[in-house]
């Protein structure tokens, strides 16, 4: 049966597909006489010069079209389904899974657990590889795809089976080794849980993965997040400040080992560890180019560096009106955001900034990151405050490319409830400075 996921949504104007007459609504059935399974097949076979595309049109007719193009030139097709296939859901029951800790009654998409390796290449998602057989890895190797981001969590087979609650999860090193010998670039992630995969087990995991460097380019360690909705789930708790300090010491020891062996730090601790332990963030050079930003590794250090650069570039006007803004942020980042705000107001002394730490009543007080703050918590905790000219919010609080919070409260509803204009700040220091000073 023909896969409707191969239907074209739009054609890039002026592209080879446009010039050859491909239209939105057409379904691509084959390229160079090869039936396409998913987006990987499409990119692989459409990469050639002068390809032949077989189409099924909306009226039921079929045609074969020669598309003149250069080798490696993008065909210019955007599909209705970004994967050209169904999304693969997660087959694990991880002890630390955040989705299992979600409250009932939220929108359906928030409960979908994806573990689709294709999203690792397309969007940078981390995947466990438990959905993949060796034949699937052969396909990645044949197409020379990379990098692949792997949720490892533990290399001890028995422990990984326990953590992921999946009897097929113990072969992770075998899969990583296969990718390593094929020189497929990789990155790794560990969600660290007290008493489970930390301590000696974390040493084992780092040691095992370091042997695959530099093909395994980096590894991050992040602490488990625990909401108040854990009834009936595996018993977990968060780390204490003292325990966080020990994890940092452990990781920094392995960074020294990695520097001697491979010339970079390899393993990185997320910002949460340093804030929880009350320790200063590492210097910028320690982050090896900030390659694990998506896991919260080095985000605050990079933000500060960008703020300092922006303050050097942005000139103070001769005449500036008084301005008052409020930054609403999570408990984790609040002290750091106060430091950054002080740097800005030191130069722009007619600007005043209130930094408000938002307690996470929705998920529970142990959730401290800004990206999980809901609209209802913002409204409840800010409604009686003088918020000034603007309320500054991190873009991480909203759904990607939408003005909607996790609890489905819209940005306009928030503004109406608080009677203030909100400004969404992108994840870079220059945008933060501009938002504070009103540019």
WORAMO-V966841 format. One record per helix or strand of 2 or more residues. SS is the DSSP state (H for helix, E for strand). FROM is the first residue (numbers start at 1). TO is the last residue. If there is no record, write none. Layout:
SS FROM TO
SS FROM TO
This chain:
H 4 6
E 7 11
H 16 20
E 27 31
E 34 35
H 39 46
E 51 56
E 62 67
E 77 79
H 99 101
H 108 111
H 117 123
E 126 127
H 134 143
E 148 151
H 157 164
H 169 181
E 186 192
H 200 210
E 216 223
H 241 262
E 267 269
H 271 277
H 284 287
H 293 295
H 299 313
E 323 330
H 331 347
E 351 358
H 370 372
H 375 382
E 390 394
H 395 397
E 404 405
H 411 418
E 421 425
H 429 437
